[in-house]
Amino acid sequence: MKHSVSKRFALVGGIGLWLTAAVAHAALPPSAVATGAPDEGDPRIEAALLVDSTQVKPGDTFRVGVRFRLDPGWHVYWKNPGDSGLETDIAWDTPGSTVGALQWPFPSTFRTPDGFITTHGYEGEVLLFAQARASEQATGSLNLSAAVNALVCEVHCIPADLMLTRSIPVGPATVADTEAAPTFDAAKAQVPRPTKDTGHSAVLALDAKELTAGKEFTGTVTLTGGAGVAATEKDFFVPERNPGVDKVTLTQTAPGRYALKGKAEPDAPEVEPRLKGVLRLGTKATGYQALEVDLALAPFVAAAPGLAPTAVAKAPSIKDSLAAVKPVTSAAPAAPQEASMGLGMALLFAFLGGALLNLMPCVFPVLALKAYGFTRMVRQEQGRVGAHAAAYAGGIIASMLVLAGAVLAVRAGGAGVGWGFQFQEPLFVAAVSAVLVAFALNLFGVFNVGLDGTALAGKVDRSHGLMHSAGEGVLAVVLATPCSAPLLGTAVGFAFAAGPLTVLAVFTALGLGLALPFCLLVLVPGLAQKLPKPGAWMERFKQVLGFALLGTTVWLVWVMGGLAGVDGMARLLAFLVAVGLGTWVYGQSQLQEGGKRWASLGIAAVVLVGSGVAALRFDEAAAPAAKASSTVAMAQPWSDEAVASALAAGQPVFIDFTADWCLTCKFNERTVLSREEVRAAFTEHQVAFFVADWTRRDARITARLADHGRAGVPMYLVLSPSAPDKPEVLPELLTVDSVVDSVKRASACSPRPDGSKVLCAAQLPRP
């Protein structure tokens, strides 16, 4: 219904535009009027070539311009379009006369609903004009031609290429056009004027004596004199392109006093940095006064050491950017740096990566659970701490070896696998969820496994307690595989590309690193005695840990949604309810004896097995379609063809290899890729952002990971159109600075003659 209404509105608007144009241009030759940017069959822009004179004397001046009329909701762009868009361009061909610089009325500011993208331009009607002068030798008539190139945007953008022509007779005197001249006068009144022409004086005082590359700067602009100095309406300042300066804003703190904030670009400009823009004073009711601001900034200090210069390449023309992109072959993958790594370095990286896994959010529930257990055992089971630490480490290493064996078996079958590959299987996710729910209910006291915390010595079999610690080690491995710590991806990638013995050795070193914190409690004398004393707090803390495990279960249910859709989530939740019932029945059996005990155990087994058979049936066809799982709004699904097209069009490319079950990936998305600084950098450099979603098995993504020496996600690639065969691989844990700096290095934009940067080809707003 909404779409139908919008179509009717567009139709009415188009008819209104046509009728208005027919009346207004009855005196204009047909060649001086053109329409363009067709949308659903209706043109969204109409342009007319206007002249303020009906006759021109040789040597006299006159004004010539293009008047744009746009459908409601549509706009074209100012000379600095802002975060997106393209400057409206008018190319004059006027034999017998010369045309000066284009005059730009004060623009409007447009923002997307989320405030992410800010642009500057014109809606409704606007006249862009220039001063022209007829030659002293002009005779007959002056032929005027204007080639207009504009980007017409609403939510999506449509390019418009229009050609306008007309002629003006040359005579003994210049005769004003009484209909067109007022239109030029009205447009001139909106054009900002230099401060010296309005009686104003502007002074800039920076808080620092120099601009440091890549750093923010602040200052104060003071405006005095003239008829008024107060800017009372929103968007009163619009910056021009300022070489050496990324973005600048002015905030009025008092009438005539403005706080300046900006950021220096990483590369030194070829010209002196200046603050240039237009400032509008007054209100619509009292009348506006627009001023040009042109103030010298401070000297520019070279980029900090270690910041690579931005790659520079020739930007294709506007027409090239709008043309269809020729298909190109995918860039050859960079030779993995890990290929030259020795076994010793791989083992060291695996050990350190395993140790760092203890700091990842995946392992926290088990880590806290084990810390609770050690605190209890140090005071009540002295002499057994070492055995429990060994059992915990043994459970970890045994699980790692089982995982390595599974990798080798799958690889022997000809399939590619990677770190965390088991989370691509719905049944595995369901099994882990069931274990976590059972662990949580044990902590809540629904049933007892191992040490009961009340009468430890003599009441519980010691081997059973050790098995409990080993089980916690197994659970630590299971929950660690969705995470990737620094150095881990490099080591595992090396192992997956090597022989069986190397795979086993690397996974063993990884397990030792994961077990390191609790091994230290045994190996370092007196360290275990520094743990807090047991007390009533321990029982409460144990129950809190149960809720932490349930929180991890919530995440696994969400992972199931990515694997099997909403129906799969419902099936898993039903199964987990049955797990809760079964464990409760088992807990009741521990209070019974004889036949009743065995009957309760039988009921628990029937509930668990029956519910599993009934609920855990996941239809492969019911899985949701591939998606861009990133939280960044501009992301689009990855493919080799899409990447190749973006590079061919001159765009830098950022590829996020991720998965729903990868907690490190989600951490990076929430804390880095969703940050305003990163989004602004992607917009400024018009980065083509792709997401390779590995939530479900995808042989193409597995192959790309292997091409770069990685065996799992996350992996982040940044490709430059100037060097598409040399991608930059970012670390597993991102920072805002690392992403922004890599994007700047990959940006391939050519400088304008004045030193400012022009958008690369195809860096136009995408529908």
C-alpha positions as MATLAB code, in Angstrom:
seq = 'MKHSVSKRFALVGGIGLWLTAAVAHAALPPSAVATGAPDEGDPRIEAALLVDSTQVKPGDTFRVGVRFRLDPGWHVYWKNPGDSGLETDIAWDTPGSTVGALQWPFPSTFRTPDGFITTHGYEGEVLLFAQARASEQATGSLNLSAAVNALVCEVHCIPADLMLTRSIPVGPATVADTEAAPTFDAAKAQVPRPTKDTGHSAVLALDAKELTAGKEFTGTVTLTGGAGVAATEKDFFVPERNPGVDKVTLTQTAPGRYALKGKAEPDAPEVEPRLKGVLRLGTKATGYQALEVDLALAPFVAAAPGLAPTAVAKAPSIKDSLAAVKPVTSAAPAAPQEASMGLGMALLFAFLGGALLNLMPCVFPVLALKAYGFTRMVRQEQGRVGAHAAAYAGGIIASMLVLAGAVLAVRAGGAGVGWGFQFQEPLFVAAVSAVLVAFALNLFGVFNVGLDGTALAGKVDRSHGLMHSAGEGVLAVVLATPCSAPLLGTAVGFAFAAGPLTVLAVFTALGLGLALPFCLLVLVPGLAQKLPKPGAWMERFKQVLGFALLGTTVWLVWVMGGLAGVDGMARLLAFLVAVGLGTWVYGQSQLQEGGKRWASLGIAAVVLVGSGVAALRFDEAAAPAAKASSTVAMAQPWSDEAVASALAAGQPVFIDFTADWCLTCKFNERTVLSREEVRAAFTEHQVAFFVADWTRRDARITARLADHGRAGVPMYLVLSPSAPDKPEVLPELLTVDSVVDSVKRASACSPRPDGSKVLCAAQLPRP';
ca = [
       0.000    0.000    0.000;
       2.821    2.348    0.927;
       4.586    1.685   -2.365;
       1.373    2.343   -4.307;
       0.847    5.682   -2.578;
       4.422    6.750   -3.256;
       4.006    5.883   -6.946;
       0.852    8.019   -7.168;
       2.637   10.875   -5.429;
       5.540   10.593   -7.850;
       3.144   10.580  -10.802;
       1.341   13.687   -9.562;
       4.669   15.392   -8.892;
       5.928   14.519  -12.368;
       2.786   15.905  -14.015;
       3.070   19.072  -11.924;
       6.711   19.487  -12.896;
       5.841   19.058  -16.585;
       2.990   21.601  -16.442;
       5.145   24.131  -14.587;
       7.941   23.686  -17.075;
       5.564   24.069  -20.020;
       4.314   27.437  -18.737;
       7.645   28.774  -17.510;
       9.559   27.868  -20.658;
       7.075   28.872  -23.295;
       9.637   31.499  -24.412;
      12.627   29.133  -24.263;
      13.724   27.113  -27.290;
      13.197   23.381  -26.894;
      16.961   22.808  -27.015;
      17.403   24.868  -23.827;
      15.234   22.542  -21.727;
      15.864   18.888  -20.879;
      14.709   16.314  -18.364;
      16.564   13.338  -16.939;
      17.046   10.823  -14.123;
      14.003    8.709  -15.050;
      12.566    6.734  -12.138;
       9.652    4.361  -12.795;
       9.192    6.121  -16.115;
       9.119    9.660  -14.667;
      12.014   12.150  -14.926;
      13.094   13.426  -11.525;
      14.990   16.502  -12.732;
      14.358   19.228  -15.288;
      17.075   21.680  -16.354;
      16.809   24.905  -18.331;
      19.573   27.084  -19.779;
      18.786   30.680  -18.765;
      20.352   34.002  -19.791;
      19.566   37.333  -18.080;
      19.642   39.244  -21.400;
      17.695   39.047  -24.632;
      20.496   40.841  -26.531;
      24.175   41.365  -25.743;
      26.528   44.145  -26.841;
      30.093   43.109  -27.822;
      32.370   43.422  -24.751;
      29.490   43.566  -22.265;
      28.887   41.169  -19.417;
      25.813   39.042  -18.903;
      24.806   36.135  -16.722;
      24.202   32.577  -17.858;
      23.070   29.658  -15.738;
      21.250   26.364  -15.451;
      18.068   26.234  -13.411;
      17.267   22.862  -11.864;
      13.804   21.796  -10.803;
      13.484   18.534   -8.882;
      10.630   16.314   -7.823;
       9.725   16.492   -4.106;
      12.205   14.522   -1.999;
      14.927   14.514   -4.657;
      18.121   16.581   -4.614;
      21.389   17.294   -6.413;
      24.744   18.073   -4.824;
      26.791   21.147   -3.908;
      30.456   21.611   -4.867;
      31.365   19.644   -1.713;
      28.768   16.851   -1.661;
      29.813   15.675    1.814;
      30.012   12.039    2.898;
      28.526   10.763   -0.340;
      27.307   11.931   -3.727;
      28.938   13.761   -6.602;
      29.466   17.454   -7.289;
      27.074   18.848   -9.885;
      29.144   19.690  -12.960;
      28.385   22.172  -15.760;
      30.787   22.309  -18.706;
      30.366   25.412  -20.879;
      30.994   25.667  -24.595;
      30.465   29.323  -25.585;
      32.364   30.419  -28.705;
      32.451   34.199  -28.921;
      32.227   34.648  -25.131;
      33.945   33.535  -21.936;
      32.262   32.167  -18.820;
      33.612   32.685  -15.299;
      33.449   30.547  -12.173;
      30.180   28.918  -11.223;
      28.294   30.650   -8.413;
      26.811   28.337   -5.773;
      23.904   29.472   -3.557;
      24.074   28.393    0.087;
      23.232   24.670    0.161;
      20.888   22.590    2.278;
      22.177   19.735    4.455;
      20.707   16.244    4.201;
      21.162   13.362    6.630;
      20.199    9.720    6.537;
      17.703    8.708    9.261;
      20.479    7.144   11.347;
      22.645   10.256   10.983;
      25.409    8.143    9.475;
      25.763   10.046    6.169;
      25.625   13.835    5.806;
      25.500   15.472    2.380;
      25.050   18.996    1.006;
      23.026   20.074   -2.002;
      19.780   21.482   -3.335;
      16.173   20.371   -3.494;
      13.124   21.951   -5.086;
      14.601   24.612   -7.385;
      18.046   26.175   -7.684;
      19.926   28.256  -10.243;
      23.661   27.674  -10.674;
      25.017   30.564  -12.707;
      28.147   32.360  -13.801;
      29.235   35.747  -15.131;
      29.967   35.768  -18.861;
      31.525   38.348  -21.186;
      30.937   38.706  -24.901;
      33.977   39.130  -27.106;
      34.702   42.601  -28.514;
      34.601   41.012  -31.957;
      31.314   39.197  -31.410;
      28.814   39.478  -34.264;
      25.568   37.832  -35.250;
      24.695   35.713  -32.216;
      26.359   33.922  -29.333;
      25.910   30.165  -29.271;
      25.742   28.835  -25.711;
      25.993   25.169  -24.729;
      25.985   23.607  -21.274;
      26.776   19.927  -20.653;
      25.258   19.050  -17.273;
      26.374   16.052  -15.264;
      24.413   15.608  -12.034;
      23.605   12.862   -9.553;
      19.911   12.991   -8.592;
      19.151   11.289   -5.288;
      16.283   10.417   -3.031;
      16.979    7.155   -1.155;
      18.697    5.871   -4.278;
      20.592    7.913   -6.858;
      20.217    8.251  -10.625;
      22.807    9.981  -12.851;
      21.599   12.643  -15.264;
      23.598   13.731  -18.335;
      21.869   16.651  -20.052;
      22.850   18.839  -22.991;
      21.352   22.353  -23.222;
      21.862   24.805  -26.102;
      20.524   28.182  -27.181;
      21.710   31.373  -28.893;
      21.573   35.071  -27.947;
      21.657   37.816  -30.594;
      24.489   40.352  -30.565;
      23.356   43.969  -30.944;
      24.287   47.599  -30.289;
      23.170   47.441  -26.649;
      22.650   44.840  -23.934;
      18.957   44.342  -23.187;
      17.924   42.730  -19.903;
      15.422   39.887  -19.885;
      12.723   41.142  -17.535;
      11.561   37.577  -16.774;
      14.945   35.892  -16.261;
      16.864   38.748  -14.556;
      14.899   38.551  -11.253;
      15.651   34.806  -11.084;
      19.376   35.553  -11.330;
      19.083   38.341   -8.748;
      17.343   36.007   -6.299;
      20.023   33.346   -6.786;
      22.796   35.930   -6.355;
      21.319   37.010   -3.021;
      21.817   33.444   -1.761;
      25.444   33.172   -2.856;
      27.865   33.610    0.088;
      30.052   36.738   -0.109;
      33.593   37.307    1.171;
      33.646   38.731    4.688;
      35.448   41.876    3.500;
      32.502   42.677    1.224;
      29.989   42.447    4.065;
      31.901   44.487    6.646;
      32.655   41.426    8.786;
      35.991   40.350   10.152;
      36.829   36.723   11.030;
      39.720   35.576   13.229;
      40.798   31.985   13.883;
      42.663   30.963   17.038;
      43.782   27.322   17.230;
      44.461   25.617   20.540;
      47.670   24.129   19.125;
      50.408   25.759   17.054;
      50.450   22.996   14.432;
      48.316   20.305   12.841;
      49.532   16.787   13.603;
      48.844   14.218   10.887;
      45.917   11.985   11.778;
      45.133   13.888   14.995;
      42.170   16.046   15.964;
      42.510   19.784   16.486;
      40.310   22.453   18.074;
      40.085   26.205   18.103;
      37.786   29.228   18.071;
      36.489   31.380   15.196;
      35.435   34.903   16.169;
      33.234   36.967   13.835;
      32.800   40.711   14.329;
      31.366   43.698   12.454;
      28.709   43.705    9.771;
      24.965   43.806   10.234;
      24.916   40.765   12.530;
      27.022   37.867   13.725;
      24.504   35.365   15.126;
      23.763   32.055   13.411;
      20.469   30.901   14.862;
      19.430   28.007   12.641;
      20.690   24.452   12.263;
      23.370   23.615    9.686;
      24.570   27.202    9.495;
      28.080   26.143    8.443;
      28.977   23.991    5.449;
      32.690   23.236    4.880;
      34.310   23.206    1.489;
      37.004   20.714    0.566;
      39.925   21.594    2.792;
      43.259   20.024    1.727;
      44.955   18.375    4.680;
      41.784   18.398    6.788;
      39.425   15.439    7.079;
      36.302   17.021    8.578;
      35.604   20.312   10.270;
      32.590   21.507   12.266;
      31.618   24.806   13.847;
      29.431   25.056   16.934;
      28.127   28.458   18.019;
      28.955   29.108   21.685;
      27.866   32.775   21.666;
      26.799   35.267   18.982;
      29.841   35.645   16.742;
      31.882   33.008   18.580;
      32.233   29.490   17.176;
      34.034   26.423   18.509;
      36.062   24.697   15.781;
      36.766   20.968   15.699;
      38.492   19.014   12.961;
      40.957   16.264   12.189;
      44.137   16.438   10.132;
      44.535   13.925    7.329;
      47.393   11.392    7.540;
      49.160   12.833    4.478;
      50.595   16.322    4.237;
      48.759   18.519    1.683;
      50.536   20.176   -1.235;
      49.153   23.559   -0.242;
      48.858   25.409    3.045;
      45.990   24.029    5.159;
      43.080   26.441    5.344;
      39.612   26.528    6.826;
      37.203   27.198    3.976;
      33.438   27.042    4.010;
      30.229   29.046    3.943;
      28.475   30.496    6.990;
      24.868   31.645    7.087;
      23.714   34.249    9.611;
      20.213   35.364   10.546;
      16.881   33.581   10.132;
      14.350   33.004    7.396;
      12.036   35.545    9.037;
      14.633   38.320    9.351;
      16.566   37.453    6.212;
      19.747   35.452    5.668;
      23.255   36.673    5.073;
      25.737   34.121    3.788;
      29.490   34.628    4.154;
      32.569   32.929    2.773;
      35.032   31.773    5.420;
      38.663   31.457    4.326;
      41.159   31.376    7.190;
      44.686   30.032    7.459;
      45.178   27.056    9.749;
      48.465   26.005   11.361;
      51.578   24.386    9.836;
      51.221   20.677    9.090;
      53.423   18.166   10.911;
      54.394   15.027    8.996;
      52.663   11.727    9.708;
      53.722    9.784   12.772;
      56.317    7.020   12.196;
      54.837    3.752   11.022;
      51.890    5.234    9.147;
      52.213    4.177    5.540;
      51.384    6.776    2.885;
      48.104    6.464    1.094;
      48.299    4.734   -2.253;
      47.589    7.116   -5.119;
      46.108    6.091   -8.414;
      44.441    7.912  -11.253;
      40.709    8.217  -10.670;
      38.571    7.215  -13.672;
      36.225    9.752  -15.171;
      32.628   10.173  -14.080;
      31.341    8.514  -17.226;
      33.662    5.557  -16.652;
      32.333    5.204  -13.113;
      28.755    5.078  -14.358;
      29.488    2.590  -17.117;
      29.173   -1.136  -16.653;
      32.217   -2.628  -15.006;
      34.099   -5.077  -17.195;
      34.413   -8.500  -15.580;
      37.867   -9.234  -14.253;
      39.423  -12.315  -12.782;
      39.687  -12.568   -9.037;
      42.931  -11.284   -7.607;
      45.464  -13.957   -6.898;
      45.740  -14.630   -3.192;
      48.751  -13.325   -1.387;
      51.279  -15.898   -0.379;
      50.639  -16.577    3.280;
      53.310  -15.200    5.531;
      52.841  -18.285    7.695;
      54.157  -20.506    4.921;
      57.739  -19.751    5.885;
      57.105  -20.355    9.607;
      59.026  -23.157   11.250;
      57.513  -25.827   13.476;
      59.101  -24.313   16.589;
      57.538  -20.913   15.944;
      54.172  -22.537   15.184;
      54.275  -24.431   18.499;
      55.168  -21.229   20.376;
      52.335  -19.339   18.692;
      49.929  -22.192   19.483;
      50.948  -22.233   23.157;
      50.649  -18.444   23.527;
      47.393  -18.390   21.545;
      45.950  -21.076   23.808;
      46.954  -19.088   26.888;
      45.314  -15.973   25.470;
      42.111  -17.939   24.848;
      41.568  -17.799   28.614;
      40.951  -14.065   28.196;
      38.312  -14.564   25.493;
      34.593  -14.334   26.421;
      34.029  -17.903   25.192;
      36.036  -19.511   27.980;
      34.952  -17.241   30.841;
      32.104  -19.405   32.229;
      34.351  -22.478   32.513;
      37.292  -20.409   33.739;
      35.207  -18.918   36.554;
      33.774  -22.345   37.352;
      37.240  -23.857   37.654;
      38.458  -20.932   39.778;
      35.565  -21.603   42.151;
      36.493  -25.280   42.329;
      40.160  -24.583   43.012;
      39.296  -22.143   45.786;
      37.299  -24.892   47.452;
      39.863  -27.650   46.937;
      42.846  -25.639   48.163;
      41.244  -25.380   51.624;
      39.478  -28.736   51.834;
      41.464  -31.142   49.666;
      45.087  -30.164   50.251;
      47.400  -32.442   48.324;
      44.765  -33.082   45.641;
      45.013  -29.745   43.833;
      47.820  -31.022   41.628;
      45.823  -34.081   40.649;
      42.801  -31.977   39.721;
      44.970  -29.556   37.728;
      46.475  -32.506   35.874;
      42.999  -33.943   35.233;
      41.788  -30.565   33.936;
      44.834  -30.241   31.668;
      44.413  -33.856   30.579;
      40.794  -33.236   29.609;
      41.870  -30.235   27.556;
      44.715  -31.999   25.759;
      42.648  -35.150   25.128;
      39.875  -33.025   23.628;
      42.380  -31.165   21.477;
      43.762  -34.460   20.174;
      40.248  -35.727   19.438;
      39.555  -32.481   17.586;
      42.829  -32.837   15.666;
      41.897  -36.426   14.780;
      38.515  -35.267   13.497;
      40.232  -32.606   11.381;
      42.592  -35.186    9.880;
      39.728  -37.620    9.210;
      37.593  -35.009    7.465;
      40.574  -33.737    5.518;
      41.430  -37.291    4.421;
      37.925  -37.497    2.999;
      38.699  -34.554    0.715;
      36.750  -31.860    2.585;
      38.147  -28.607    3.885;
      37.683  -27.732    7.548;
      38.739  -24.953    9.852;
      38.948  -23.882   13.467;
      35.481  -24.075   15.010;
      34.090  -26.107   12.100;
      32.032  -28.299   14.450;
      29.776  -25.332   15.253;
      28.524  -25.524   11.674;
      26.638  -28.706   12.666;
      23.192  -28.199   14.311;
      23.436  -31.489   16.248;
      26.749  -30.471   17.793;
      25.335  -27.109   18.848;
      22.347  -28.903   20.399;
      24.635  -31.304   22.303;
      26.769  -28.484   23.722;
      23.640  -26.567   24.721;
      22.338  -29.619   26.578;
      25.648  -30.030   28.448;
      25.624  -26.367   29.489;
      22.043  -26.581   30.771;
      22.933  -29.736   32.718;
      26.022  -28.042   34.213;
      23.928  -25.012   35.205;
      21.274  -27.178   36.904;
      24.043  -28.982   38.762;
      25.286  -25.642   40.070;
      21.726  -24.758   41.114;
      21.608  -27.985   43.158;
      19.017  -29.847   41.058;
      21.333  -32.886   41.064;
      24.856  -33.676   42.235;
      27.879  -34.725   40.225;
      31.251  -35.095   41.874;
      32.045  -33.082   44.984;
      28.912  -31.832   46.732;
      30.593  -29.008   48.669;
      29.424  -30.155   52.118;
      31.255  -33.318   53.147;
      34.028  -33.666   50.634;
      36.430  -35.996   52.375;
      35.384  -39.606   52.499;
      31.877  -39.171   51.043;
      32.710  -38.811   47.366;
      34.877  -41.075   45.272;
      38.139  -39.344   44.457;
      38.337  -40.617   40.891;
      34.882  -39.313   40.218;
      36.078  -35.876   41.353;
      39.021  -36.059   38.967;
      36.678  -37.008   36.152;
      34.678  -33.885   36.962;
      37.810  -31.752   36.481;
      38.623  -33.569   33.248;
      35.076  -32.910   32.051;
      35.530  -29.220   32.752;
      38.653  -29.354   30.588;
      36.635  -30.896   27.752;
      33.986  -28.187   28.119;
      36.686  -25.489   28.038;
      37.875  -26.794   24.661;
      34.348  -26.992   23.285;
      33.608  -23.394   24.258;
      37.025  -22.124   23.174;
      36.736  -23.177   19.538;
      34.318  -20.369   18.533;
      36.969  -17.864   19.672;
      40.186  -16.830   17.998;
      42.939  -15.190   20.015;
      46.006  -13.326   18.704;
      48.594  -15.749   17.235;
      46.045  -18.584   17.266;
      44.905  -18.172   13.659;
      48.499  -18.150   12.432;
      49.421  -21.334   14.327;
      46.276  -23.296   13.444;
      46.499  -22.169    9.814;
      50.077  -23.491    9.681;
      48.974  -26.789   11.212;
      46.041  -27.297    8.848;
      48.375  -26.870    5.870;
      50.946  -29.331    7.268;
      51.155  -33.069    7.876;
      49.337  -35.157   10.524;
      52.174  -35.080   13.087;
      52.339  -31.281   12.885;
      48.567  -31.028   13.391;
      48.793  -33.195   16.523;
      51.791  -31.271   17.882;
      50.220  -27.856   17.350;
      46.918  -28.888   18.948;
      48.802  -30.331   21.932;
      50.693  -27.055   22.406;
      47.398  -25.199   22.097;
      45.890  -27.370   24.838;
      48.849  -26.772   27.148;
      48.432  -23.029   26.693;
      44.723  -23.228   27.468;
      45.471  -25.193   30.673;
      48.255  -22.793   31.712;
      46.399  -20.722   34.393;
      45.574  -23.717   36.564;
      48.889  -25.423   35.968;
      50.524  -22.294   37.387;
      48.504  -22.730   40.589;
      50.340  -26.003   41.111;
      53.764  -25.149   39.698;
      54.247  -21.814   41.487;
      54.821  -22.455   45.226;
      52.386  -20.675   47.513;
      50.279  -19.262   44.668;
      47.319  -21.518   45.396;
      47.325  -20.427   49.045;
      46.634  -16.841   47.981;
      43.159  -17.720   46.736;
      40.295  -16.326   48.871;
      39.111  -18.320   51.866;
      35.944  -20.396   51.443;
      32.722  -19.234   53.031;
      29.030  -18.658   52.456;
      29.874  -16.523   49.419;
      30.962  -19.637   47.531;
      27.485  -21.118   47.373;
      26.052  -17.908   45.972;
      28.939  -17.560   43.539;
      28.343  -21.114   42.335;
      24.734  -20.257   41.508;
      25.809  -17.063   39.704;
      28.096  -19.219   37.550;
      25.058  -21.312   36.678;
      23.403  -18.240   35.204;
      26.623  -17.508   33.265;
      26.358  -20.959   31.678;
      22.712  -20.321   30.810;
      23.792  -17.053   29.189;
      26.182  -19.038   27.002;
      23.259  -21.318   26.137;
      21.256  -18.321   24.949;
      24.092  -17.523   22.541;
      24.058  -21.119   21.252;
      20.304  -20.919   20.638;
      20.975  -17.790   18.573;
      23.691  -19.695   16.668;
      21.122  -22.394   15.964;
      18.900  -19.726   14.419;
      21.649  -18.973   11.918;
      22.040  -22.671   11.126;
      18.445  -23.910   11.047;
      16.200  -20.862   11.238;
      13.443  -20.081   13.726;
      12.087  -23.634   13.510;
      15.502  -24.968   14.527;
      15.619  -22.602   17.510;
      12.181  -23.815   18.635;
      13.260  -27.462   18.362;
      16.395  -26.798   20.387;
      14.463  -24.956   23.113;
      11.984  -27.838   23.356;
      14.880  -30.277   23.709;
      16.497  -28.140   26.425;
      13.233  -28.146   28.393;
      13.329  -31.945   28.191;
      16.964  -31.890   29.362;
      15.889  -29.845   32.361;
      13.099  -32.323   33.126;
      15.415  -35.298   32.717;
      18.075  -33.881   35.015;
      15.436  -33.025   37.612;
      14.162  -36.631   37.530;
      17.775  -37.807   37.849;
      18.237  -35.518   40.848;
      15.153  -37.037   42.476;
      16.574  -40.520   41.916;
      19.604  -39.598   44.012;
      17.253  -39.306   47.000;
      15.711  -42.737   46.385;
      16.860  -46.319   46.839;
      16.262  -49.691   45.267;
      13.622  -50.109   42.577;
      12.367  -46.536   42.763;
      15.857  -45.257   42.009;
      16.188  -47.429   38.919;
      12.687  -46.495   37.769;
      13.530  -42.798   38.007;
      16.752  -43.330   36.070;
      14.784  -45.134   33.368;
      12.277  -42.285   33.134;
      15.122  -39.750   32.842;
      16.740  -41.766   30.052;
      13.445  -42.122   28.168;
      12.779  -38.376   28.433;
      16.236  -37.442   27.141;
      16.423  -40.006   24.327;
      12.797  -39.576   23.257;
      12.939  -35.799   23.183;
      16.218  -35.908   21.287;
      14.830  -38.204   18.609;
      11.642  -36.159   18.302;
      13.083  -32.640   18.406;
      16.593  -32.783   16.977;
      15.669  -33.144   13.327;
      17.046  -30.222   11.371;
      16.093  -29.841    7.736;
      18.999  -28.575    5.648;
      16.598  -26.883    3.258;
      15.010  -24.910    6.089;
      18.236  -23.081    6.860;
      18.084  -19.312    6.367;
      19.599  -17.830    3.248;
      23.155  -16.604    3.325;
      23.384  -13.203    4.893;
      25.812  -10.508    5.814;
      26.051  -11.229    9.538;
      27.983   -8.067   10.295;
      26.331   -5.313   12.299;
      27.651   -2.715    9.888;
      24.719   -1.457    7.821;
      26.680   -0.983    4.589;
      27.910   -4.591    4.455;
      26.972   -6.800    1.516;
      27.411  -10.553    0.929;
      30.861  -11.609   -0.296;
      31.698  -13.237   -3.582;
      34.852  -13.249   -5.694;
      32.928  -11.629   -8.534;
      31.626   -8.761   -6.368;
      35.111   -8.083   -4.989;
      36.604   -8.088   -8.476;
      33.967   -5.633   -9.722;
      34.559   -3.256   -6.827;
      38.320   -3.303   -7.364;
      37.884   -2.776  -11.094;
      35.737    0.248  -10.332;
      38.477    1.780   -8.200;
      37.058    1.051   -4.736;
      39.055   -0.161   -1.741;
      37.636   -3.428   -0.389;
      37.228   -4.641    3.197;
      36.245   -8.309    3.653;
      34.997   -9.611    6.996;
      35.254  -13.408    7.219;
      32.917  -14.173   10.118;
      30.337  -16.568   11.552;
      27.431  -16.303   13.965;
      29.084  -18.766   16.349;
      32.394  -16.856   16.370;
      32.378  -14.744   19.541;
      35.605  -12.988   18.588;
      33.940  -11.939   15.341;
      30.927  -10.559   17.183;
      33.145   -8.774   19.695;
      35.006   -7.051   16.857;
      31.744   -6.097   15.144;
      30.221   -4.574   18.270;
      33.330   -2.784   19.569;
      35.153   -1.789   16.364;
      33.304   -2.242   13.055;
      30.161   -0.554   14.399;
      32.045    2.452   15.761;
      31.281    5.835   14.234;
      34.962    6.434   13.413;
      35.125    3.260   11.328;
      31.811    3.907    9.593;
      32.927    7.446    8.787;
      36.222    6.171    7.336;
      34.350    3.619    5.199;
      32.054    6.359    3.919;
      34.817    8.889    3.296;
      36.909    6.436    1.290;
      33.798    4.737   -0.204;
      34.976    1.297    0.875;
      33.207   -1.714   -0.613;
      32.449   -3.735    2.529;
      31.828   -7.466    2.097;
      30.909  -10.134    4.646;
      31.896  -13.763    4.050;
      29.514  -15.642    6.366;
      30.960  -19.007    7.436;
      28.138  -19.851    9.880;
      27.307  -22.811    7.668;
      29.793  -24.803    5.635;
      31.027  -22.941    2.572;
      33.875  -24.452    0.574;
      34.628  -21.118   -1.118;
      35.228  -19.378    2.195;
      37.269  -22.306    3.495;
      39.467  -22.050    0.415;
      39.947  -18.298    0.826;
      40.926  -18.756    4.470;
      43.486  -21.351    3.434;
      44.834  -19.049    0.710;
      45.880  -16.635    3.441;
      47.204  -19.205    5.886;
      44.150  -19.223    8.131;
      42.027  -22.140    9.280;
      39.139  -20.271   10.858;
      37.397  -16.991   11.433;
      37.717  -14.135   12.046;
      39.894  -13.014    9.175;
      39.912   -9.470    7.817;
      41.289   -8.549    4.399;
      41.831   -5.047    3.036;
      42.477   -4.772   -0.704;
      43.568   -1.706   -2.635;
      42.513   -1.190   -6.269;
      46.090   -0.069   -6.955;
      47.485   -3.414   -5.705;
      44.642   -5.966   -5.692;
      47.071   -8.908   -5.550;
      48.610   -7.726   -2.262;
      45.850   -7.775    0.366;
      46.567   -6.701    3.917;
      45.565   -9.272    6.559;
      44.506   -7.597    9.807;
      44.928   -9.248   13.238;
      42.169  -11.335   14.821;
      41.441   -8.672   17.444;
      40.705   -5.373   15.742;
      41.154   -1.826   16.955;
      39.578    1.305   15.532;
      42.970    2.713   14.569;
      44.101   -0.475   12.810;
      40.949   -0.564   10.641;
      40.928    3.161    9.820;
      44.646    3.199    9.002;
      44.360    0.138    6.752;
      41.436    1.708    4.866;
      43.430    4.902    4.324;
      46.375    2.918    2.994;
      44.096    1.050    0.594;
      42.308    4.168   -0.648;
      43.298    4.898   -4.233;
      42.065    8.433   -4.889;
      43.738   10.972   -7.127;
      44.371   14.535   -5.866;
      42.672   17.532   -7.392;
      44.851   20.396   -8.639;
      44.186   22.254   -5.374;
      45.359   19.269   -3.322;
      41.953   18.064   -2.190;
      40.860   14.496   -2.886;
      38.306   13.514   -5.475;
      36.144   10.437   -5.094;
      37.429    7.413   -6.982;
      35.448    5.933   -9.819;
      32.227    4.180   -8.841;
      32.396    5.749   -5.401;
      28.911    6.979   -6.034;
      26.024    6.220   -3.667;
      24.815    2.704   -4.338;
      21.071    2.037   -4.616;
];
